[in-house]
Amino acid sequence: MLSTYRLVIDCPDQTGLVAAVSQFLAEHGANILEASHHTDLQLNRFFMRHEIDAKSIAVDHEDFVNAFGKVAERYDMRWKLSDSEKNANVALLASRESHCLIDVLHRWHTGELQCNIPCIIANHETMREYADWYKVPFHFIDFTDKTAAFKEVERLLEHYQIDLTVLARFMQIVPDYLCKKLAGKAINIHHSFLPSFAGAKPYQQAYERGVKLIGATCHYVTSDLDEGPIIEQEVLRISHSDSAQDMVRKGKRCEVNALANGIRYHLQDRVIIHQTKTLVFA
């Protein structure tokens, strides 16, 4: 697989931005494989993502970062340069429902998701068999004492040096302190088309309202339940003949696809968080 650098920029919009970045890349012999940018006129904010052939650049990653830092400072950029060869460590958290966990594990096992999965954490022992099948270390945590349980979750995330925490239908509310610690580094899948039907039993809520579309939402975890910046959403048309149980069954397709896409976009540095929303260069 081709080794690339991903340059991601978020800064105030101003004349000369694109020219300055392009000139810098040209001076360093960078071969741009993919280029995306967007200007938010209401916010007067500029967003950019470039994927660059790493072998085309004459300097190494560290020297490139140091050199580009001068350009970034001049334009007041928030930016990063990531290396595609350095896979992120991803922790999977699950509860009783297994479909999202299994789907992510399968996509990882087949190479569709480029990452490391060093651990699975769950509050139901039934998830152990899937961890054993994929040979991933499994940690059962009893959530009778939620404070102690989340301290153990935090310890495990630190122990495995986790870069991204994925709540794969993990049905426990993450405490405020941990949400803040994991800001921008934790993803949840909610089984509704947010902002509709946040919280518990969204399919039952959808059934009671007689909706014609159901969906799933992959979003970043924040202290406000099911209100984090949205990364990806999937929808499916239903009819009056569908029961709440039918919606649960059909909605699983939306859940697994939205979560997989959301994880992929994050791992490939295609997501920029700004305030309460995201830009996704998919």
Buried (B, 14 or more C-beta within 10 A) or exposed (E): EEEBBBBBBBBEBEEEBEEBBBEBBEEBEBEBBEBBBEEEEEEEBBBBBBBBBBEBBEEEBEEBBEEBEEBBEEBEBEBEBBEBEEBBBBBBBBBEBBBBBBBBBBBBBEEEBBBBBBBBBBBBEEBBEBBEEBEBEBBBBEBEEBEEBBBBBBEBBEEBEBBBBBBBBBBBEBBEEBBEBBBBBBBBBBBBBBEBBBEEBBBBBBBEEEBEEBBBBBBBBBBEBBBBBBBBBBBBEBEEEBEEEBBBEBBBBBBBBBBBBBBBBBBBBBBBBBEEEBBBBE
